[in-house]
């Protein structure tokens, strides 16, 4: 079942087109990697998928049964955000805020949801620790748990292993694979870590160059990673 369908997108800002003619479709359970050079439009595409920015042309359609609130988001962190003075529990449960409706406070259901997602991410024992005291890998697990509290159908991850050491990166990739393969969550990941990210992916969208590439991982490897086009 198609969850996100992008047709003839033109993306840009301030009247300037960054990229044109983007067509791709994300099916339920896919693991799509979005790759490309800096300035190729990856971040602009992310903002468009999240409805934070409008496309200059074309359309983004959501499949039946999917709404914007079903898309969780793990953004890149700034240095200021890494120093956020809150507990792990507080950060994770804040992902439930979209489901509060008119309520002003988190209830038992939200607290249980946060606990479950902390356990999935292997950070439950860190619940009362200060977020700012954690390692980069631990912080990413916290933010992934928060994203899970926000949505359960699609997760959009923007450079999730940026700045992490190899061990922390492998651990995070393993958790992302678990969410995709065992929990059925569709993954859309923007990454520069192409070789490692493609190990679990099902498809690739390449934003750089012409024509745009959108196809299977095997086809991408043959065309771009085996002495073909760069």
N, C-alpha and C positions, 0 to 999 in steps of 0.2 A: 504494500500500500504506500503510495506516494505521500510524504509528509511535507516536503518543501519543494516547490517548483519555481525555478527562476527562468524567465523568458526574456531574451534580448535586452538584458540589463545594460544600461550606461550609468556608471558611477563616477562621482566627482564631488567637487566642492567649490563654492564661490564662482559658479558658472564655468569652471574648468573641468573637463572630462578627464578622469584618470584612466578608465578602461571602458571598453565598449564591447557589445556582442557577447555577453556572458549568458550561457545557457547550461543549466544542469538541474538534476532532479535527485533528491535524497529520499530513499525508501526507508520504511521502518526497519530498524535494526542495522542500518548501514554504519560504517566507520569511515568517514570521509576525511582525508587530509587535504588542506588547502595550502599550496606552496607557491613560491614566487619571489622575485627580487624585492628589495625594499622599494617602496613607492609604486608597486604594481597594483595596489588597490585592495590588498587583503584586509586591512583594518577598516577601510570604507565599506567593504562587503559585510564584515561582521556587524557594523553599526546599522547597515541596511536590513540585515536579517533580524536584528533585534528591534527594528522600527525606531531606532534612535536617529536615523537619517533617511531621507527619501531618495529613491533612485531618480536620476535625471530623465531616464526613459526606461521602458520595459516594466516588468511586474514581478513581484514576489508573491506567490500564492501558497497558502497553507492547505494541506489536505483535510479531508473531512475528519472531524473529531479532534483537530489540533488547533490550539490558540496560541497567541504570543506568550501567555502565562505558562504554557507547557514547555517553554524553552529556558533551561537554566544556563547561566553564564559564569565562566571562570575567566576574569580579565587578567591582563598583565598588571603586576603591582608596581606602584611607585615606591620610592624609599620612605616617603612619609607614611604610606599605608602599612609598610612592614613594621612600623613602630606604633601601631594602633594599641592604645592602652585599655584592652578589654580581655576578659577571660575567653578561653576557647569555647566554652559553652555559650557565652553571650554572642560570639561571632557566628557560630553555627546556627543557633535558633533564630537569628535575625533573618535568615533565608526564608523563614515562614511568614514574614510580614505581609506578603502579597495575599495570603489566604485569611487574614484576620477580619476582613470586611469592616464592619463598623466597630469592632471590638478594639479597645485601647491596649490590652495586655495579652501576652501569650498565655495559653491555657495548658491543661494537662496533655492534650493531643499534640500540641506543638513541641512541648518539652520531650515527649516520648519519641516524636519524629526526629528531633535533634539527637537524642541518645542513640537511636537505631543507626542513624547515618554516621555518627562518630564511631560506632562499633564496626560498621562496614569499612570505614577508612582506617581502622586500627589506631584511633587516637582517643578512645574513651577514657583511658587512664590520664590523659592530659586535660580533661574537661575543666579543671579548676586552675590550670596554669595560665599565666598571662600570655596572650598571643605574641606580644613583642619579644618574649624571651625564647621563642621556639626557633629551631633551625629553618632554613628555607624550605626544605622538603616537608617538614612538619606543617609549616604554614600553608603550603599548597594543599596538603591533605585536609586541613581545616577549611580552606576555601572551597574545596571540592565537596566536602560534606555540606557546607552552606548552600552550594549550588543544587545539591540533591534535595535539600529542604524546599527549594524554590520550584523545582520541576522534576518530573519523573519520566518524561518521554524523550526529550532531546536535550543534550548538553553541548554547548558551544564553548570550546576551550581555546583561548588565545595564548599561544606560546607557553604551555603549561610547565615545561621543564627548563625554561630560560633561567640561567644563573644557578642551576642545580648541579651538584657533582654527579658523576656517572652512577654511583650506587643509588642516590636519591632519585635520579631520573628513571632507572630501571624499575624501582619500586613503584613510582607513580604510574609508569606505563602499565605495569602489572595490574594495578587497581583500575585503571581506565579500561583495560581489556576485560576485567571481571564485570564491570558495569555494562559493557557492551554484550559480551557473550553469555553471561549468566543472568543478568537482570533485564536484558532486552532493551537497554537504553541506546538510542541513536546518538552517535558521537560525530561532531563536526569539529575538527582540530586545525587551527592555523599553526604552522610550524616551520622552522628552519632546520630542524633536526631530522632531515628527510630519511636517511637510511634506517635509523632506529624507529621512527614513527611508522614507517611503512610495514614493519614486521607484523602488525596486527590489523592494519587498515584493509578495507575492501575496495576503496576507490580513491582517486586523486583528481583534484581540480588544480590545474596549473594556471596561475594568473599572468605569468610573464610570457612575452612573445606572441607571435601570430602564426597559425591560428591558436586559439585557446585549446588546452587539452583537458578533457574530462572523460575518464575511462577507468579501467581496472588497474590495480597495482601492477600486475604482470605486464600489461601493455606499456605502462609508464616506465617500468624498469627497462624494457626492450628499447624504447625510443629515446630515453634521456639518461639512463644510467649504465648503458652497455656500449658506449662509444658512439651513440647516435647524436641527435641534436642536443644542444645545451641551452 
